[in-house]
Amino acid sequence: MTEEEKWKFLESLDEQFLVGGVILSEWATYLIRDADTAFSRGAPLASIITGLAGVETHLRSEAGDSRKRFVDLIEESDLEDGLKQELHCLRKYRNKWVHVDKASDDLELLESPERHLLELEEMACRCSVALRRTIYSNPCI
């Protein structure tokens, strides 16, 4: 997708999932805007990391508890089970990139970066959907 097509994709997600209005913290709003910019400008890993930070910040704001782990915020939220499973999948995927087990084991990354890029782009799209499903799950109507 081109940058313009990516912005249109994000706009279509807003149109699909936003019913009424939502109240978001300024922290969540900032992270979400940054994730959208990273997504549209071709930085899928940054989009995933920042998008999930936006989800975590939003759930933390909703729960009113700053000490809980992301995994617990997801589990204890009122999100539908399918969305919880998707967030766990995305969280685990993000963790593989953020908490690299063997940094010296990089041959596959060096030999086929395009495979990783395609996978990252797919996961970034999924993250953009899950992000919007999360932040729009309790609308003010």
Summary of the structure (lengths in Angstrom):
residues: 141
radius of gyration: 15.5
end to end distance: 33.6
largest distance: 51.8
contacts: 386
relative contact order: 0.19
helix: 73%
strand: 1%
